[in-house]
Structure formats: C-alpha cells, structure tokens
Amino acid sequence: MFRYLSLEWIEALTAEVAASAAMQEASTGARLGVTQVVTDGPEGEVTYHLQVDDGTARFGAGRAEPEDVRFVQDWETAVAVAIGTLNAQEAFIGGRIRLTGDQQKLLDSQPVFRALDGVFNAVRPETDYR
C-alpha cells in the first residue's frame, strides 16, 4: 500500500503515466504544466505535477516547469475528491480548491485529464488515504 501523496505514491503514478498509452495519446498536440499543492497533510505540504508536451506526459514530485495552472487545496479536500466523496467541481465552486493560471488551457486539456483519471484508478486500490 502507498500512503496518499507520499513519495512512493508519486513514484507509482509516475510509472503509470509513463506506461499509459492513453496518456501519451491524449497528450498529442497538447502542451500543459499543472502543479498540484496539498497543504496540511500527514507529511506536511506536498507538491507534484503533470507535464504534457505534444505526445509526452510526465508526472512527478515538485512543481511543473513551465507551470500553466496551479491547484491548491488542503488534505481533507484532496482526500475527499480522490475517494469520490466530494465532486471536484463542487470543491472549486465552494472555494475548497483554489485555481490560478490559464483556465482556458485547462479546459482545452480535458482529454488529458480523462486519461489521467484512468491512471489514478489504476493506483487507487493500492492507496491508503488515512
């Protein structure tokens, strides 16, 4: 089991993204750097990123470079969205997830996020969210 947002969890997702044909296909023609920051977790603040560059998708620790979009949320919100007890759109509307950056680029990259959801689903059964 991987603790949610631990370095081992990030490494597992890094490997899944690299191996995902769906991620590589969805990233064709897209360029996007997304940074995710989760505060107040068991391991303190955790920052990880997704970098997409025309047919290549990479996931890893630290911020995206270049960074087009940044999400910031607390641990409780991140866990609730990850396990499906809180809808991400509701979290945005309620101010629990703060978004900065190029929102249009984010909207244009929906195929990438659909493919990324498949990667998260692959790792979810081996993730401890406590």
C-alpha positions in Angstrom: 0.0 0.0 0.0 1.1 3.5 -0.7 0.1 6.4 1.6 -1.7 9.0 -0.5 0.6 11.8 -1.5 3.7 10.0 -0.2 6.8 9.9 -2.4 6.1 6.2 -3.1 2.6 7.1 -4.3 4.0 9.8 -6.5 6.6 7.3 -7.9 3.8 4.8 -8.6 1.8 7.4 -10.5 5.0 8.5 -12.4 5.4 4.9 -13.6 1.7 4.5 -14.5 1.7 7.8 -16.5 4.9 6.8 -18.3 3.4 3.4 -19.2 0.0 4.7 -20.2 -0.7 4.6 -23.9 -3.9 6.6 -23.2 -1.9 9.4 -21.6 0.5 9.6 -24.4 -2.3 9.6 -27.0 -4.3 12.3 -25.1 -1.2 14.5 -24.8 -0.6 14.5 -28.6 -0.9 18.1 -29.7 -1.2 19.4 -26.1 1.2 21.4 -24.0 0.3 21.9 -20.3 2.1 22.1 -17.0 -0.1 21.6 -13.9 1.1 21.9 -10.4 -0.9 20.4 -7.5 -0.3 21.6 -3.9 -1.9 19.9 -1.0 -1.5 21.5 2.4 -1.9 20.3 6.0 -1.4 16.6 5.3 0.4 14.0 7.4 3.6 14.7 5.5 3.1 18.5 5.5 2.8 20.3 2.2 3.1 18.1 -0.9 3.7 19.4 -4.4 3.5 17.3 -7.5 3.0 18.0 -11.2 1.8 16.8 -14.6 3.8 17.9 -17.6 2.4 17.4 -21.1 4.3 18.2 -24.2 2.9 17.0 -27.6 2.8 13.3 -27.2 4.7 13.0 -23.9 3.2 13.0 -20.4 5.2 13.1 -17.2 4.1 13.0 -13.6 6.4 13.7 -10.7 7.3 15.5 -7.4 7.7 19.2 -7.4 6.2 22.0 -9.5 5.5 21.9 -13.2 8.1 23.8 -15.4 6.7 25.7 -17.1 3.6 25.9 -14.9 0.4 26.9 -16.7 -2.1 26.0 -14.0 -1.8 25.6 -10.2 -4.3 23.9 -7.9 -4.1 24.4 -4.1 -6.2 22.5 -1.6 -6.0 21.1 1.9 -5.5 17.4 2.8 -9.2 16.9 3.7 -10.4 18.2 0.3 -7.8 16.3 -1.6 -8.7 13.0 0.1 -12.5 13.6 -0.4 -12.0 14.3 -4.1 -9.7 11.3 -4.5 -12.1 8.8 -2.9 -15.1 10.3 -4.6 -17.0 11.7 -1.5 -16.6 15.2 -2.9 -17.1 16.3 -6.5 -14.1 18.3 -7.8 -16.5 20.9 -9.4 -18.3 21.4 -6.1 -14.9 21.8 -4.4 -14.0 24.6 -6.9 -17.3 26.3 -6.6 -17.2 26.1 -2.8 -13.6 27.6 -2.7 -12.0 24.4 -1.3 -9.8 24.1 -4.4 -8.1 27.3 -5.5 -7.1 27.5 -9.1 -4.6 30.0 -10.6 -3.3 30.2 -14.1 -4.6 29.7 -17.7 -8.1 28.3 -17.2 -8.7 28.1 -20.9 -5.7 25.9 -21.4 -7.0 23.7 -18.6 -10.4 23.4 -20.3 -8.8 22.6 -23.6 -6.9 19.7 -22.0 -9.9 17.7 -20.9 -8.8 14.6 -22.9 -5.5 14.6 -20.9 -7.5 14.7 -17.6 -9.8 11.9 -18.7 -6.7 9.7 -19.4 -5.1 10.8 -16.1 -8.2 9.6 -14.3 -7.6 6.1 -15.6 -4.1 6.3 -14.2 -5.4 7.3 -10.8 -7.9 4.5 -11.0 -5.1 2.0 -11.5 -3.3 3.2 -8.4 -6.3 3.8 -6.2 -6.7 0.2 -4.9 -3.2 0.3 -3.5 -3.6 3.7 -1.9 -4.1 4.3 1.8 -6.0 7.6 2.3 -5.6 7.8 6.1 
